[in-house]
Amino acid sequence: MKTFRDLFQKISYLQYPLLAIGLFFLYRPIVSRLNNLVEDFNLGLVFMGLAITFSTLQDTKKTQNKLSEKIWKNKKYATWFIVYFLFIIFILIALALFWQFGNNAALQGLSWGVLSIAMGLVGVVKAGLEMAEYQQSKSEN
């Protein structure tokens, strides 16, 4: 390993098995005739949140494709992207709190999965800010 950046880049590939596990739990109720629907959805959301969190360990100086490079270079697009994700985080945290303090035990279980997704998206916003700063400074030079 040359730098910690390379180490984190390699660790970020754990997002793919976590995503596969999350998808397994999200699709399992369909196969098992809706047995443990809420528990499986909660586990699926938790693993998806973990996958999103691991995806933010990627090197922010690299873009995955031309579209993301175009978004991060343009201040207007980058701002809208960040605001969009902040809005989604706010909605998800509000839903998690609503379900946690509600009277329905099944929905209370889902609140942890939704909160996991929201916390993963906080990392996406941070990585997005770093990527936008780097791409915009690179395009100015």
JOKABEL-V514381 format. One record per pair of residues at least 6 apart in sequence whose C-alpha atoms are under 8 Angstrom apart, sorted by sequence separation. I is the first residue (numbers start at 1). J is the second residue. D is the distance in whole Angstrom. If there is no record, write none. Layout:
i->I j->J d->D
i->I j->J d->D
This chain:
i->1 j->7 d->6
i->29 j->35 d->6
i->63 j->69 d->6
i->71 j->77 d->5
i->72 j->78 d->5
i->102 j->108 d->7
i->29 j->36 d->7
i->71 j->78 d->6
i->100 j->107 d->7
i->101 j->108 d->7
i->29 j->37 d->5
i->99 j->107 d->5
i->100 j->108 d->4
i->99 j->108 d->5
i->100 j->109 d->8
i->29 j->40 d->7
i->99 j->110 d->7
i->100 j->111 d->6
i->28 j->40 d->7
i->96 j->108 d->8
i->99 j->111 d->6
i->26 j->40 d->6
i->96 j->110 d->7
i->97 j->111 d->7
i->25 j->40 d->5
i->26 j->41 d->5
i->96 j->111 d->4
i->25 j->41 d->6
i->95 j->111 d->7
i->96 j->112 d->7
i->26 j->43 d->8
i->25 j->43 d->6
i->26 j->44 d->5
i->96 j->114 d->6
i->25 j->44 d->5
i->26 j->45 d->8
i->95 j->114 d->8
i->96 j->115 d->6
i->24 j->44 d->7
i->22 j->43 d->7
i->23 j->44 d->6
i->93 j->114 d->7
i->22 j->44 d->4
i->92 j->114 d->6
i->93 j->115 d->6
i->21 j->44 d->7
i->22 j->45 d->6
i->92 j->115 d->7
i->22 j->46 d->7
i->22 j->47 d->5
i->23 j->48 d->8
i->92 j->117 d->8
i->93 j->118 d->6
i->21 j->47 d->7
i->22 j->48 d->5
i->92 j->118 d->6
i->19 j->47 d->7
i->90 j->118 d->8
i->18 j->47 d->6
i->19 j->48 d->6
i->89 j->118 d->5
i->18 j->48 d->7
i->88 j->118 d->8
i->89 j->119 d->8
i->18 j->50 d->7
i->19 j->51 d->5
i->89 j->121 d->7
i->18 j->51 d->5
i->89 j->122 d->7
i->15 j->50 d->7
i->16 j->51 d->7
i->15 j->51 d->4
i->85 j->121 d->7
i->86 j->122 d->8
i->14 j->51 d->7
i->15 j->52 d->7
i->15 j->53 d->8
i->15 j->54 d->5
i->86 j->125 d->7
i->14 j->54 d->7
i->15 j->55 d->6
i->85 j->125 d->7
i->13 j->54 d->7
i->12 j->54 d->5
i->13 j->55 d->7
i->11 j->54 d->7
i->12 j->55 d->5
i->82 j->125 d->6
i->12 j->56 d->7
i->12 j->57 d->5
i->11 j->57 d->7
i->12 j->58 d->6
i->82 j->128 d->7
i->82 j->129 d->7
i->9 j->57 d->6
i->10 j->58 d->8
i->8 j->57 d->6
i->9 j->58 d->5
i->8 j->58 d->6
i->9 j->59 d->6
i->78 j->128 d->8
i->8 j->59 d->8
i->6 j->59 d->8
i->5 j->59 d->6
i->78 j->132 d->6
i->72 j->128 d->8
i->75 j->132 d->8
i->72 j->131 d->7
i->73 j->132 d->6
i->72 j->132 d->5
i->72 j->133 d->8
i->75 j->136 d->7
i->73 j->135 d->5
i->74 j->136 d->7
i->72 j->135 d->6
i->73 j->136 d->5
i->49 j->113 d->7
i->72 j->136 d->7
i->52 j->117 d->7
i->46 j->112 d->7
i->50 j->116 d->7
i->53 j->119 d->8
i->69 j->135 d->7
i->73 j->139 d->7
i->42 j->109 d->7
i->46 j->113 d->4
i->49 j->116 d->5
i->50 j->117 d->8
i->53 j->120 d->4
i->56 j->123 d->6
i->60 j->127 d->6
i->38 j->106 d->6
i->42 j->110 d->5
i->45 j->113 d->5
i->46 j->114 d->7
i->48 j->116 d->8
i->49 j->117 d->4
i->52 j->120 d->5
i->53 j->121 d->7
i->56 j->124 d->6
i->60 j->128 d->8
i->63 j->131 d->8
i->38 j->107 d->8
i->41 j->110 d->7
i->42 j->111 d->8
i->44 j->113 d->7
i->45 j->114 d->6
i->48 j->117 d->7
i->49 j->118 d->7
i->51 j->120 d->8
i->52 j->121 d->7
i->55 j->124 d->8
i->62 j->131 d->8
i->39 j->109 d->7
i->42 j->112 d->7
i->43 j->113 d->7
i->46 j->116 d->5
i->49 j->119 d->7
i->50 j->120 d->7
i->53 j->123 d->6
i->60 j->130 d->6
i->61 j->131 d->6
i->38 j->109 d->7
i->39 j->110 d->8
i->42 j->113 d->5
i->45 j->116 d->7
i->46 j->117 d->7
i->49 j->120 d->5
i->52 j->123 d->8
i->53 j->124 d->7
i->56 j->127 d->6
i->60 j->131 d->5
i->38 j->110 d->7
i->41 j->113 d->8
i->42 j->114 d->8
i->45 j->117 d->6
i->49 j->121 d->8
i->52 j->124 d->7
i->61 j->134 d->6
i->60 j->134 d->8
i->61 j->135 d->7
